[in-house]
Amino acid sequence: MTAPGSAASASNKAPADAAAKAALAWLHSARFLTTASQLSQLPPAALPEIAFVGRSNAGKSTAINTLAQHKRLAFSSRTPGRTQHINLFEVGPRDRPDALLADLPGYGYAAVERSAKLRWQRVMADYLRERVSLAGVVLLADARLGLTELDRRLLELIAPRLAGAAVRLLVLLTKADKLNRRDGQQALREAEAALAPYADDDADVGVSLFSALSRTGLDDVARVLHGWHAGGDAADDAREADDAAAAGDSP
């Protein structure tokens, strides 16, 4: 299981390395494509898709906006749990986008009408189980709460697709600025233990602390997502850029 634990101190890296700069520039190109309340309304599965999912109030929209360096790319409803659509964003050059970000509805907010909740959670589940272009899932959980029962149910849902790294998984422990270093490391250890059953069969499963406020983990998470969109090719290119930059700085 990959675990970019160094993300906990990523905000102290200055300046960002070449790979992080390339990844953040790539994410900064994100722009709204479409919204859909049913899978049939989504565009044909052509580009790799990275889906963001998590409980309501886990900071999903804030994380997307921070990674993309946009203030209002992803919108959060004034009433948590009210968002009932899958929102897609293109990433890459405008004339030839190379990936999509998918913002899925939040789950777990009790005040939402049961019938509506079941309807859009079924759409979300079908997307995660069936969307052939799904390349990776970013599961967001409040670092202070860890992985809840609902988060674990979602992990069970996508477990068959994680085998052999058919779909990659990164758990972001959000709002990490609310924890001190010791508690943050404890949250990481507990999340890693919870994810261990899903890390078999060469699955690509990772966990990272993340804070939109302090930018903890921003560089490392951007690098991971940048690597996903091309099945690892982008990550290889980024490492080569880092090596070249390091060689240029060597005496």
Legacy VTK file of the C-alpha trace (Angstrom):
# vtk DataFile Version 3.0
C-alpha trace
ASCII
DATASET POLYDATA
POINTS 251 float
0.000 0.000 0.000
1.414 3.340 -0.953
1.158 5.912 1.789
2.452 9.396 0.956
2.931 10.216 4.615
5.384 12.932 3.627
2.304 14.873 2.583
1.980 15.855 6.223
4.953 18.169 5.816
4.493 19.018 2.143
3.509 22.586 2.967
7.067 23.173 4.183
8.620 22.383 0.804
9.797 25.592 -0.858
10.032 25.921 -3.705
7.837 23.088 -4.976
9.719 20.510 -7.032
9.327 20.310 -10.785
6.914 17.372 -10.619
4.623 19.177 -8.186
4.664 22.319 -10.314
3.722 20.308 -13.404
0.952 18.497 -11.526
-0.507 21.689 -10.061
-0.393 23.403 -13.455
-2.270 20.438 -14.918
-4.960 20.582 -12.235
-5.219 24.362 -12.600
-6.505 23.801 -16.140
-9.693 22.203 -14.770
-12.947 23.710 -16.097
-16.591 22.714 -15.853
-17.831 20.278 -18.485
-21.296 19.018 -17.539
-23.589 17.921 -14.748
-25.705 14.776 -14.694
-28.323 13.290 -12.400
-28.250 9.937 -14.218
-25.461 7.867 -15.738
-27.151 8.049 -19.139
-26.582 11.819 -19.110
-22.793 11.481 -18.799
-20.633 11.843 -21.933
-19.225 8.677 -23.529
-16.449 7.092 -21.490
-13.374 8.233 -23.393
-10.983 9.945 -20.991
-9.702 8.610 -17.663
-11.821 9.903 -14.788
-10.792 10.675 -11.217
-13.769 10.637 -8.861
-13.966 12.580 -5.588
-16.321 11.152 -3.006
-16.929 11.447 0.725
-19.342 12.233 3.503
-21.092 15.574 3.475
-18.968 18.114 5.363
-15.749 16.167 4.714
-14.440 19.124 2.701
-14.753 17.590 -0.760
-15.569 20.754 -2.713
-12.923 22.712 -0.824
-10.312 20.071 -1.608
-11.163 20.084 -5.320
-11.000 23.879 -5.441
-7.673 23.913 -3.599
-6.102 21.291 -5.854
-7.340 23.126 -8.948
-6.446 26.550 -7.487
-9.940 27.827 -8.250
-12.170 29.510 -5.703
-15.477 28.219 -7.057
-14.821 25.371 -9.484
-16.704 22.870 -7.312
-19.755 24.225 -5.503
-20.888 23.106 -2.086
-24.567 23.366 -1.265
-25.627 25.679 1.551
-27.416 22.652 2.971
-24.993 19.711 3.255
-26.185 16.639 1.387
-28.401 18.538 -1.034
-26.145 18.143 -4.072
-27.722 15.426 -6.214
-25.617 15.476 -9.361
-22.344 14.206 -10.726
-20.328 17.195 -11.915
-17.559 16.645 -14.454
-14.561 18.903 -15.080
-12.141 18.643 -17.988
-8.405 18.762 -17.302
-5.591 19.356 -19.763
-5.314 21.486 -22.909
-8.627 22.949 -24.043
-8.282 21.522 -27.533
-7.340 18.042 -26.289
-8.308 17.392 -22.656
-6.655 14.305 -21.230
-8.697 13.546 -18.094
-11.887 14.330 -16.221
-12.487 15.075 -12.556
-15.827 13.795 -11.235
-17.371 15.451 -8.179
-19.843 12.921 -6.757
-22.674 13.694 -4.309
-21.785 13.636 -0.633
-23.358 11.010 1.588
-24.372 10.527 5.200
-26.369 13.690 5.895
-29.420 12.622 7.909
-31.681 15.617 7.161
-32.061 14.714 3.487
-35.329 13.051 2.455
-34.760 9.281 2.400
-36.168 8.680 -1.096
-33.959 11.390 -2.619
-30.938 10.151 -0.693
-31.420 6.593 -1.918
-31.930 7.761 -5.505
-28.713 9.696 -5.876
-26.656 7.285 -3.782
-27.758 4.541 -6.185
-26.554 6.668 -9.099
-23.238 7.227 -7.333
-22.850 3.522 -6.568
-23.602 2.567 -10.165
-21.028 5.087 -11.352
-18.330 3.669 -9.081
-19.146 0.071 -10.016
-19.743 0.458 -13.738
-18.054 3.515 -15.233
-15.412 1.936 -17.467
-13.306 5.089 -17.697
-12.901 5.383 -13.915
-9.154 5.517 -13.266
-9.034 6.538 -9.615
-11.107 7.363 -6.560
-10.246 10.051 -4.023
-12.126 9.314 -0.794
-12.221 12.278 1.567
-12.668 11.805 5.311
-12.355 14.269 8.174
-9.008 13.524 9.832
-10.577 14.043 13.254
-13.161 11.308 12.621
-11.201 8.875 10.494
-12.940 6.382 8.221
-16.556 6.041 9.332
-18.903 3.115 8.793
-20.301 4.770 5.665
-16.771 5.262 4.310
-16.047 1.589 4.929
-19.204 0.623 3.046
-17.993 2.650 0.097
-14.628 0.882 0.267
-16.429 -2.468 0.120
-18.359 -1.238 -2.906
-15.266 -0.367 -4.921
-13.044 -3.184 -3.592
-13.526 -5.427 -6.671
-12.230 -2.642 -8.913
-9.102 -2.025 -6.824
-7.601 -5.447 -7.550
-4.641 -5.212 -9.896
-4.823 -1.410 -9.718
-7.642 -1.376 -12.264
-8.863 1.596 -10.261
-6.550 3.458 -7.881
-7.552 4.768 -4.475
-6.286 7.683 -2.425
-7.832 8.501 0.951
-7.439 12.142 1.942
-7.694 12.861 5.649
-8.975 16.414 5.377
-8.867 19.305 7.842
-5.483 18.056 9.025
-4.685 21.550 10.309
-7.074 20.801 13.181
-4.698 18.108 14.475
-1.268 18.379 16.049
1.574 16.375 14.557
1.173 13.407 16.921
-2.568 13.118 16.341
-2.071 13.529 12.608
0.370 10.633 12.496
-2.022 8.544 14.580
-4.830 9.310 12.119
-2.569 8.160 9.285
-1.729 4.893 11.052
-5.365 4.130 11.764
-6.379 4.836 8.169
-3.544 2.669 6.839
-4.697 -0.196 9.050
-8.282 0.193 7.815
-7.085 0.171 4.190
-4.783 -2.839 4.552
-7.448 -5.375 3.441
-7.835 -3.499 0.165
-4.123 -3.343 -0.639
-3.828 -6.946 -1.878
-3.552 -8.116 -5.481
-1.219 -5.263 -6.463
-3.848 -2.648 -5.664
-2.708 0.984 -5.718
-4.049 2.265 -2.397
-2.731 5.281 -0.499
-3.573 7.697 2.283
-2.465 11.256 2.958
-3.114 14.077 5.378
-4.597 17.093 3.630
-5.551 20.620 4.586
-6.901 23.273 2.252
-6.157 25.923 4.874
-2.492 25.102 5.503
-1.970 23.430 2.096
-0.672 20.342 3.857
-0.306 17.532 1.343
-1.125 19.695 -1.665
2.017 18.979 -3.679
2.096 15.250 -2.983
-1.585 14.727 -3.729
-1.315 16.700 -6.975
1.591 14.491 -8.039
-0.389 11.333 -7.339
-3.404 12.487 -9.354
-1.216 13.685 -12.208
0.308 10.217 -12.345
-3.084 8.535 -12.455
-4.397 10.248 -15.571
-1.970 8.476 -17.889
-1.685 5.213 -16.015
1.646 6.210 -14.539
3.230 7.791 -17.616
2.743 11.264 -16.210
4.362 10.209 -12.958
7.367 8.859 -14.874
7.637 12.124 -16.798
7.425 14.080 -13.565
10.201 12.035 -11.985
12.363 12.587 -15.060
11.734 16.326 -14.756
12.784 16.186 -11.121
15.938 14.250 -11.989
16.801 16.723 -14.690
16.233 19.656 -12.352
18.372 18.019 -9.674
21.149 17.352 -12.162
21.046 20.973 -13.241
21.427 22.091 -9.634
24.326 19.762 -8.916
27.823 21.306 -8.666
LINES 1 252
251 0 1 2 3 4 5 6 7 8 9 10 11 12 13 14 15 16 17 18 19 20 21 22 23 24 25 26 27 28 29 30 31 32 33 34 35 36 37 38 39 40 41 42 43 44 45 46 47 48 49 50 51 52 53 54 55 56 57 58 59 60 61 62 63 64 65 66 67 68 69 70 71 72 73 74 75 76 77 78 79 80 81 82 83 84 85 86 87 88 89 90 91 92 93 94 95 96 97 98 99 100 101 102 103 104 105 106 107 108 109 110 111 112 113 114 115 116 117 118 119 120 121 122 123 124 125 126 127 128 129 130 131 132 133 134 135 136 137 138 139 140 141 142 143 144 145 146 147 148 149 150 151 152 153 154 155 156 157 158 159 160 161 162 163 164 165 166 167 168 169 170 171 172 173 174 175 176 177 178 179 180 181 182 183 184 185 186 187 188 189 190 191 192 193 194 195 196 197 198 199 200 201 202 203 204 205 206 207 208 209 210 211 212 213 214 215 216 217 218 219 220 221 222 223 224 225 226 227 228 229 230 231 232 233 234 235 236 237 238 239 240 241 242 243 244 245 246 247 248 249 250
